[in-house]
Amino acid sequence: MIDPLNLATELKRPSRSGRKAKGDGHLRRAEILRAAERIFIDEGYEGATIRKIADEVGVSSTCLYMHFRDKDEILLEICTAALEELLALNSEIAALPVDAVERARLMLRAYIEFALRNPNAYLLVFCSPVVAGTRERPTTAKQIGDKCGERFLTVVREIAAEGRLKTGDPHAVHQALWAACHGLVALMITKPERDWASAEDLTAVLVEGLLFGLIAD
């Protein structure tokens, strides 16, 4: 797991080294996506131009257009890939043959770990309004995001069906748990200079505290 005190380094741009020779298409595409993540975070949707992204990677704009149609396509691919990874985690945990509360615990921990492991993508997907500025409605990304939430909501509904929720209905509990985890990781990512406890300790305190307050044994 990434130490939150090192996240500032994770978010910094590498120095530019001039134009690069042509390389493997898959590797170059991944490099473009990583550079674009940083620029979208630093400069927002309007400020992130194809030229800036190309300069960051060290290629020409023409070369970049060989991989992506425009910056909308780049942004949507970043967001979709991040959500697909999160959906895969949620789906795997949801299928485990264990108690529903344990599955909820694992999902919450996985969400926090995912966010800290992918800080730039997390900020784009969950903390930025930039997707709303794209010309195409990001229906695929939204559908994946909805599926992520539904996986977790289904587990909370199982807990409620067992009569174990101390307060609230499943929908409200699901949203409150998600919001609490989001608040923690958003602060850790955007305020790395703070004297945070270890990510593992903060995750344990938050998750166990939430479950203790909301779920009966």
Residue, then its C-alpha position, 0 to 999 in steps of 0.5 A: m500500500i502506498d504511504p500517504l506521505n509519499l503521495a506528493t511524489e506520486l503526483k509530481r510530473p517527471s522531467r521532460s526529455g525531448r522527443k522520444a523515438k517510436g516504441d511499442g504501441h501498447l507501452r506508448r499508449a500506457e505512457i500517454l494515459r499516465a501523463a494525461e492523468r497528471i495533467f488533467i489533475d493539475e490543469g483541469y479538463e479545459g487546461a489539458t490540451i493534446r499538445k501539453i499531453a504530447d509534450e509531457v510524453g515527449v512525442s509529437s501531437t501527430c503521434l499522440y493522435m495515432h493512439f487517441r482521437d482526442k482528449d475526451e477519449i483519453l479521459l474516458e479511458i482513464c476513468t473506465a479503466a479505474l472503474e473496471e479495476l474497482l468493479a473486479l475487486n468488488s465482484e470478487i469479494a461479493a462472490l466469497p462464501v463468507d459472512a456478509v459483514e466480512r464481505a462488507r469489511l473487505m469491500l471497504r478496505a479494498y476501496i481504500e487500498f485501491a484509491l491510495r494505489n491509484p491516486n491520480a485516477y481516483l481524483l479524476v473519477f471521484c473528486s473532479p467534475v472534468v468528465a462533465g465537460t467532455r463532448e460525449r456522455p461517458t455512459t460506459a464509465k457511469q454504468i461500471g460505476d453503478k455496478c460497483g455501487e450495486r455490488f456493495l449495496t447488495v451486501v448491505r441489503e444482506i446484512a439488513a435482511e439478517g436484522r443486523l443494521k442498528t440504524g438506517d435503511p440499506h441505501a442510506v447505510h451504503q451511501a454513508l459507508w462509501a462517503a466515509c471511506h471517500g472522505l478519508v482517502a480524498l484527504m490523504i491524497t490531497k493533503p499528503e503533507r499532514d502527519w497522517a498515521s499509517a494507511e493501514d492503521l487509519t483504514a482499520v480504525l475507520v472500517e472497524g469503527l463504522l461497522f461497530g457503529l452500524i452493525a449488530d453482532 
